[in-house]
Amino acid sequence: MEGGAAVIGFANWEDRPVLAKLWQVCFEEERRYANFFFNNAFCPENCLIYRVGGQPAAMLHLLPASMVCGGKAVRIHYVFACATAPEHRSHGYMSALLAYAALVGAQREEQFSAILPANPSLYAYYAKSGYQTFFERDEYLLRAEQLREQAAEVEGRKYLPAEVLNRIRNTLLQNWEGAVLWDDRAFWFASEDNRAYGGRLVCTHGPAYAICRYAGEGLCEVTELMCTTEHLPKLFGAMLQEMPASNYRIRASQGKRTVGDGRAFLPFCAGTCVLWNAPAVRRRFYGSIASWRKKAISWPWERLKSIADERGVIK
């Protein structure tokens, strides 16, 4: 094997600085973004590494989650931050990691694997590892004037803790077949990660919330919106106040589908509101077939831990 012996296995705490560098190189981001993940969401038992000559050549992370299937929540993992060092690409390392991840999922009695490719060019790549297109979403582009027509006046900014917002999320999605559910720590990380990239979590009475970020001049992208119809005017008012923009692009689930025959529907954002008279652009996302039905040894997840508190902070 080129560059020395190749080994696939779980990460160690000591790998964080090297993995953060790998993240920075592969995703072409500032080091602070990688450090935020590795200081707040990294778990060695959920990170697979392909080592060549003892050094990490590729990595992926298996974030624990649940999915509503048949009226109850089942265990899944979400594949996150797949990265291969440029000098080690085109050797099949990532494909090997994905295959190993499937074995880990089977041992942990997880029923599905989900992944959102970073760009359309990766769809065919992940299909080679058994991932199938199963989710479509609509994107509604609304002018600020359209939101203003439906918005209610709000006073000041409202703050709600992650556990409260995650509770309303789980309540809205608990009967939505195929919905992905996160624990409170994972929800906190997602909202704070959005903030690290310049976004904002907009909250209002209900409770209700919208995870927003600027995606270009005059454009606010709402990546997740959780709200009942009765509280939507207040939420729109808060969005206009806290994230002023000329246009708002809001993601919404493209209808419901049932889980069965190895296919799944994952609404990563959803709500009970109905958006009106706005152009919609449909997008595709990926998830794997449910190929791990047989019983296996259960490896229970540990709760995501704050490394800053327990293992120190990487810099």
Protein Blocks (a to p, Z undefined) as FASTA:
>chain_A
ZZiacddddddfklmmmmmmmmmmmnopafklmmmmmmmmgcfklcccddeehiafbdcd
dddddddeehiacdddddehiacdfklgonommmmmmmmmmmmmmmnopabdcdddfbfk
lmmmmmmnopacfbdcddddddfklmmmmpccdedjadddfklmmmmmmmmmmmmghiac
ddfklmmmmmmmmmmnopacdddehiacdddddebehiacdfbdcddfklmmmmmmmmmm
mmgcfbdcddddebjaddeehiacddfbdcfbdcehiacddddddddddfklbgcddddd
dddddfklmnopaZZ
